Amino acid sequence: MEKINARLEELRQAIGERTTPLDAEKQSKWWNSHIFKRGVDKDISIDGYINYLEGIYNPADMEGKMRPVITGFFNFFSTPEFRKQNQPIIEEDFIKFWTILKNMDKLHCRRSFIRHFLNPLTMASFLEDFVAFLSYNDFFDENTTRVHNLLKPPGK
């Protein structure tokens, strides 16, 4: 959790939308609500987490379940107010985002941005792409394909 929070803090500083870090209590609440389902300081097994995910998996309502998870994740480095402004994400910020979050190849990020993401890309539309990708993994529409093509290794 601390390593990922450190990367999310780097994102916040690099993209510069949120001027202060997300409150530590809100960070812990997000992690405990969506990742550590067994509670604070209790080990979670892979089998337990998969069983939890299978329990919430209802294709008809997956978007409703994933939206708060992804929105909370985006709140680590962005704010709802900023997303409402529909400020465009420039290519360099997009590349910074992925190199910090996933240590992704910059050339692959640049090519993916040019080929697959609408211009102008906003943080709100980027959030919607993530929600679509995680909600509709059986059906790849335009939004899910964007994130999928970005995450798949180059040349595959």
C-alpha positions as CSV (number, residue, x, y, z in Angstrom):
1,M,0.0,0.0,0.0
2,E,2.8,2.4,0.9
3,K,4.6,1.8,-2.4
4,I,1.5,2.4,-4.4
5,N,0.6,5.5,-2.4
6,A,4.1,6.8,-3.1
7,R,3.5,6.4,-6.8
8,L,0.1,8.0,-6.6
9,E,1.8,10.9,-4.7
10,E,4.3,11.2,-7.6
11,L,1.4,11.3,-10.0
12,R,-0.2,14.1,-8.0
13,Q,2.9,16.2,-8.1
14,A,3.7,15.4,-11.8
15,I,0.2,16.1,-13.1
16,G,-0.3,18.9,-10.7
17,E,-4.1,18.9,-10.4
18,R,-4.4,18.2,-6.7
19,T,-2.3,20.7,-4.7
20,T,-2.4,18.7,-1.5
21,P,-2.3,15.0,-0.9
22,L,-5.5,13.1,-0.3
23,D,-6.2,13.0,3.4
24,A,-4.5,9.9,5.0
25,E,-7.8,8.8,6.5
26,K,-9.5,8.9,3.1
27,Q,-6.6,7.0,1.6
28,S,-6.9,4.3,4.3
29,K,-10.7,4.2,3.8
30,W,-10.3,3.6,0.1
31,W,-7.7,0.8,0.5
32,N,-9.8,-0.9,3.2
33,S,-13.0,-0.6,1.3
34,H,-11.8,-1.8,-2.0
35,I,-8.6,-3.8,-1.6
36,F,-8.2,-5.1,2.0
37,K,-11.6,-6.6,2.4
38,R,-10.8,-8.5,5.5
39,G,-10.0,-5.4,7.5
40,V,-7.0,-3.5,8.7
41,D,-3.9,-5.5,9.6
42,K,-5.4,-8.8,8.6
43,D,-3.8,-10.8,5.8
44,I,-5.9,-11.4,2.8
45,S,-5.4,-14.5,0.7
46,I,-5.6,-14.5,-3.1
47,D,-8.4,-17.1,-2.9
48,G,-10.4,-14.9,-0.5
49,Y,-10.0,-11.9,-2.8
50,I,-11.0,-13.8,-5.9
51,N,-14.1,-15.2,-4.1
52,Y,-15.0,-11.6,-3.1
53,L,-14.6,-10.4,-6.7
54,E,-16.7,-13.3,-8.0
55,G,-19.3,-12.5,-5.5
56,I,-19.7,-8.9,-6.7
57,Y,-19.5,-9.9,-10.4
58,N,-22.8,-9.2,-11.9
59,P,-22.3,-8.1,-15.6
60,A,-25.4,-5.9,-15.5
61,D,-24.3,-3.9,-12.5
62,M,-20.5,-4.0,-12.9
63,E,-20.3,-0.4,-13.9
64,G,-22.1,0.6,-10.7
65,K,-19.7,-1.4,-8.6
66,M,-16.5,-0.3,-10.4
67,R,-17.2,3.4,-10.7
68,P,-16.7,4.2,-7.0
69,V,-13.5,2.1,-6.9
70,I,-12.0,3.9,-9.9
71,T,-13.2,7.3,-8.9
72,G,-11.6,6.8,-5.5
73,F,-8.4,5.8,-7.1
74,F,-8.4,8.9,-9.3
75,N,-9.1,11.0,-6.2
76,F,-5.6,10.2,-5.0
77,F,-4.1,12.5,-7.7
78,S,-7.1,14.4,-9.1
79,T,-10.2,16.2,-7.7
80,P,-13.8,16.0,-8.8
81,E,-13.8,19.8,-9.3
82,F,-10.9,19.5,-11.7
83,R,-12.6,16.7,-13.7
84,K,-15.7,18.8,-14.1
85,Q,-13.6,21.6,-15.7
86,N,-12.7,19.2,-18.6
87,Q,-9.2,20.4,-18.8
88,P,-7.3,18.6,-21.6
89,I,-4.5,16.2,-20.6
90,I,-1.5,17.0,-22.8
91,E,0.6,14.2,-24.3
92,E,3.5,14.8,-21.9
93,D,1.3,14.5,-18.9
94,F,-0.2,11.3,-20.3
95,I,3.2,9.8,-20.7
96,K,4.3,10.9,-17.2
97,F,1.1,9.3,-15.8
98,W,2.0,5.9,-17.3
99,T,5.7,6.0,-16.7
100,I,5.1,6.7,-13.0
101,L,2.2,4.3,-12.5
102,K,3.4,1.3,-14.6
103,N,6.9,2.2,-15.7
104,M,5.7,1.9,-19.2
105,D,7.8,2.6,-22.3
106,K,7.5,6.3,-23.3
107,L,7.4,5.5,-27.0
108,H,4.6,3.0,-26.5
109,C,2.7,5.6,-24.4
110,R,3.1,8.3,-27.1
111,R,2.0,6.0,-29.9
112,S,-1.0,4.8,-27.8
113,F,-2.0,8.3,-27.0
114,I,-1.9,9.4,-30.6
115,R,-3.7,6.3,-32.0
116,H,-6.3,5.4,-29.4
117,F,-7.2,8.4,-27.2
118,L,-9.5,11.2,-28.3
119,N,-8.1,14.6,-28.6
120,P,-8.6,16.4,-26.4
121,L,-8.4,13.8,-23.7
122,T,-9.6,15.0,-20.3
123,M,-9.2,13.5,-16.8
124,A,-13.0,12.9,-16.8
125,S,-13.0,11.0,-20.1
126,F,-9.9,9.1,-19.0
127,L,-11.7,8.0,-15.8
128,E,-14.7,6.9,-18.0
129,D,-12.3,4.8,-20.1
130,F,-11.0,3.0,-17.0
131,V,-14.5,2.4,-15.7
132,A,-15.6,1.0,-19.1
133,F,-12.5,-1.2,-19.3
134,L,-13.0,-2.8,-15.9
135,S,-16.8,-3.0,-16.2
136,Y,-17.2,-4.5,-19.6
137,N,-14.4,-7.0,-19.9
138,D,-16.6,-9.3,-22.1
139,F,-17.4,-6.6,-24.6
140,F,-14.8,-4.3,-26.0
141,D,-16.2,-1.0,-27.1
142,E,-14.3,2.1,-28.1
143,N,-13.6,3.1,-24.5
144,T,-12.4,-0.4,-23.3
145,T,-10.2,-0.8,-26.4
146,R,-8.3,2.4,-25.6
147,V,-7.1,1.2,-22.2
148,H,-6.6,-2.4,-23.4
149,N,-4.4,-1.3,-26.3
150,L,-2.4,0.9,-24.0
151,L,-1.8,-1.9,-21.4
152,K,-1.0,-4.7,-23.8
153,P,2.8,-5.0,-24.5
154,P,4.0,-3.3,-27.7
155,G,4.0,-5.6,-30.7
156,K,1.4,-8.1,-29.4
